[in-house]
Amino acid sequence: MRLVRTCIIMITCVICLFTSLPLVGQSHESIIKSILAEEEDTSTKPGKNTETEKLESGNVITGENDDENAPAADTPDQLALKMGIELYNSRLFDRAMEKFSSIKKNYPNSPYSDAASIWTSRIFMDRGKYKQALKELSGIPEKSGEYPASLFLKGNVFKAQGQHIQAIESFKTVSALFPEHELADDALLHTAELYLQEKQGTQSLDAVIKIIKYYRDRETIDDAYYWLGAILLHDPVHKDVESARKVFKIFLKRAGDPANRHFHNSPLTNRASRDLQQIEATYFQEE
């Protein structure tokens, strides 16, 4: 019954998301043309944090307080989670593991138990203990608020092991079931990169286009533009040098404007510049 319910939810989410948006029914060529025609600056909107910060953020480690002049008191299990995260960020993994384990041992009904499992799995991942990480993540139920993050981290585990198909399935489940989750755009980006490695340019193109069309205010937008240009430059099916040239020019124009913070601070700026120089030298020398 759980499997059937999950399938129904997934199908419903996919239909609702992608039949209510202008992407459906359009060819890749027409969508790319519309993207290239867009000159408005959209990156000054508030953006999301980095992928790690997304996993760290959330209501699970914060509290509400009626007294604005005094901090809210932590419960013991909440304090253990906060201390464990601090220890993890200091790379004191053994001490962090003790804190996360104490939540499950001492507070079996704690609302922070699933969050502790998320962080425990990250320690296993950092240590290359992928089976333990997957086991930890598999214990997080579908009804949990941490379930999207668990799917995302499963994708990272599969990716680290070179199991690209399983990783793609996990990432696509996040973006399909939870399109408004803060990790949905990161999941699409991972999907695009993995499809590129598998030489599936069409599927990779689909993923980056979805980021550009639906998540333009998030920090993955510069990655999506770069990979769009790279696909148009290198993919044998979708190769369009002129469009790739335009994409990289848009990227670099926005990178030169401090108001476009995601592009201005992008680590991909040098790569975009090199790719544009390659295009100019190879295809447009006579201009």
Secondary structure, DSSP 4 states (H G I P E B T S, - for coil): -HHHHHHHHHHHHHHHHHHSSTTTT--HHHHHHHHHH--S--TTS-----HHHHHH-SGGG----S-TTSPPPPPHHHHHHHHHHHHHHTT-HHHHHHHHHHHHHH-TT-TTHHHHHHHHHHHHHHTT-HHHHHHHHHTS-TTSTTHHHHHHHHHHHHHHTT-HHHHHHHHHHHHHH-TTSTTHHHHHHHHHHHHHHTT-HHHHHHHHHHHHHH-TTSTTHHHHHHHHHHHHHH-TTT--HHHHHHHHHHHHHHHT-TTSHHHHT-TTHHHHHHHHHHHHHHH-TT-
